[in-house]
């Protein structure tokens, strides 16, 4: 009697657990009853790989160098449990995993297709859910999905300074920044008691210190970057209501001395989602002082070369340096040294000084 190949019990358990996981993923995706009929064949093309995407996300979350231990614990634990109850969050989990795989394996075009499918579903279902009342029952999956969606708005395969909104009249070029206020909308919709029961509460606490340094809206000059404060006409009486530069500069200034690592990332990233409409309007108008403040944050973020953000922040910082280099205010040019150094921008006058000795020097002929 022929005998089949022996499969160790541990391997059998592994294959059974994989099959069970695949079934569970299928069940939660089937809760997405709003998928259009024309879209279902595309879903079937990627469904057989969802276990691969799921495990890649778990591995990615466990080793993410930009996240603190508290963030990683939530992302690879309680957030995943919520994903099995909320299709929009599961689609976002797959979306971020496949986007990372696309980054690692750019020649495999199937990942770009799969990423588009899952992000499309995540966004559509998220919009439907966030239009409902927000409370303790849906705040955590909504916040989790919002943060994953915010990540993808930064992520780009290739980002060139020439494509920046700085050199365009297309308002959608600034969507990577305008789309970062979603989390604030959710937080403003819930009470403090509800927030304290959130799976994210402990991780959110890391965005400030015991002195509330990073959530300080006190008036005046104290603690602000001196050069930027002087440029923005801020004095001892200035408040965030009287001067649109005051609040972003108040947030930015304590960030600048920090090392951009996983222990401080939670203090650095909120800047972009807490900008007020008056300041954003100045950015849209390409106001030099507003741009300079933003370039300092972009430059700081260039220190941590994360796959999902570095291309965007370095490119946009470079573009602002290109734009502001020709400003007639010498204070702006002097203050531009910091972001230029962080993103690798070389000023034209420096290039000319580097080239001039070669042109003026003797020529040697062999």
GICOR-V391125 format. One record per residue. N is the residue number from 1. RES is the residue in one small letter. NEAR is the number of other C-alpha atoms within 12 Angstrom. Layout:
# GICOR-V391125
N RES NEAR
N RES NEAR
This chain:
# GICOR-V391125
1 x 3
2 x 4
3 x 6
4 x 6
5 x 6
6 x 9
7 x 12
8 x 10
9 x 10
10 x 11
11 x 12
12 x 13
13 x 14
14 x 14
15 x 16
16 x 14
17 x 15
18 x 21
19 x 19
20 x 15
21 x 24
22 x 24
23 x 19
24 x 24
25 x 35
26 x 27
27 x 21
28 x 26
29 x 34
30 x 23
31 x 21
32 x 31
33 x 17
34 x 18
35 x 24
36 x 14
37 x 12
38 x 10
39 x 19
40 x 20
41 x 13
42 x 22
43 x 29
44 x 20
45 x 17
46 x 29
47 x 28
48 x 20
49 x 26
50 x 36
51 x 28
52 x 24
53 x 34
54 x 34
55 x 25
56 x 27
57 x 33
58 x 27
59 x 21
60 x 28
61 x 30
62 x 22
63 x 19
64 x 28
65 x 23
66 x 32
67 x 32
68 x 27
69 x 24
70 x 27
71 x 33
72 x 30
73 x 24
74 x 29
75 x 36
76 x 29
77 x 22
78 x 22
79 x 34
80 x 33
81 x 24
82 x 30
83 x 35
84 x 30
85 x 27
86 x 35
87 x 40
88 x 43
89 x 46
90 x 44
91 x 50
92 x 47
93 x 49
94 x 46
95 x 42
96 x 45
97 x 38
98 x 39
99 x 42
100 x 33
101 x 32
102 x 29
103 x 25
104 x 19
105 x 15
106 x 18
107 x 12
108 x 16
109 x 17
110 x 20
111 x 31
112 x 27
113 x 22
114 x 34
115 x 35
116 x 28
117 x 31
118 x 43
119 x 37
120 x 27
121 x 36
122 x 39
123 x 31
124 x 25
125 x 31
126 x 34
127 x 19
128 x 18
129 x 28
130 x 27
131 x 15
132 x 16
133 x 15
134 x 24
135 x 25
136 x 23
137 x 21
138 x 30
139 x 38
140 x 38
141 x 42
142 x 47
143 x 42
144 x 40
145 x 43
146 x 37
147 x 34
148 x 38
149 x 38
150 x 33
151 x 35
152 x 37
153 x 32
154 x 37
155 x 31
156 x 26
157 x 25
158 x 22
159 x 25
160 x 22
161 x 26
162 x 20
163 x 21
164 x 34
165 x 31
166 x 32
167 x 23
168 x 18
169 x 14
170 x 13
171 x 19
172 x 17
173 x 25
174 x 27
175 x 22
176 x 28
177 x 38
178 x 27
179 x 27
180 x 30
181 x 29
182 x 32
183 x 32
184 x 24
185 x 20
186 x 33
187 x 29
188 x 18
189 x 24
190 x 25
191 x 16
192 x 15
193 x 13
194 x 22
195 x 27
196 x 19
197 x 18
198 x 29
199 x 33
200 x 31
201 x 23
202 x 21
203 x 26
204 x 27
205 x 24
206 x 28
207 x 31
208 x 26
209 x 18
210 x 11
211 x 10
212 x 17
213 x 22
214 x 34
215 x 27
216 x 26
217 x 24
218 x 23
219 x 24
220 x 28
221 x 28
222 x 23
223 x 28
224 x 36
225 x 28
226 x 20
227 x 27
228 x 36
229 x 35
230 x 22
231 x 26
232 x 30
233 x 22
234 x 29
235 x 24
236 x 17
237 x 16
238 x 26
239 x 24
240 x 27
241 x 19
242 x 19
243 x 26
244 x 29
245 x 46
246 x 42
247 x 38
248 x 46
249 x 51
250 x 38
251 x 38
252 x 41
253 x 34
254 x 30
255 x 36
256 x 32
257 x 18
258 x 22
259 x 20
260 x 28
261 x 24
262 x 28
263 x 26
264 x 32
265 x 32
266 x 32
267 x 40
268 x 39
269 x 40
270 x 32
271 x 36
272 x 38
273 x 29
274 x 32
275 x 34
276 x 28
277 x 21
278 x 22
279 x 31
280 x 31
281 x 20
282 x 23
283 x 30
284 x 28
285 x 20
286 x 27
287 x 25
288 x 34
289 x 38
290 x 35
291 x 42
292 x 45
293 x 48
294 x 42
295 x 45
296 x 44
297 x 40
298 x 43
299 x 42
300 x 39
301 x 45
302 x 36
303 x 32
304 x 30
305 x 25
306 x 27
307 x 30
308 x 35
309 x 34
310 x 31
311 x 31
312 x 38
313 x 43
314 x 42
315 x 37
316 x 45
317 x 43
318 x 43
319 x 37
320 x 44
321 x 43
322 x 32
323 x 33
324 x 36
325 x 30
326 x 19
327 x 21
328 x 12
329 x 15
330 x 15
331 x 23
332 x 33
333 x 29
334 x 23
335 x 30
336 x 40
337 x 30
338 x 31
339 x 41
340 x 37
341 x 24
342 x 31
343 x 36
344 x 23
345 x 30
346 x 23
347 x 25
348 x 18
349 x 14
350 x 15
351 x 13
352 x 14
353 x 14
354 x 15
355 x 13
356 x 13
357 x 13
358 x 13
359 x 11
360 x 11
361 x 10
362 x 9
363 x 9
364 x 6
365 x 4
366 x 3
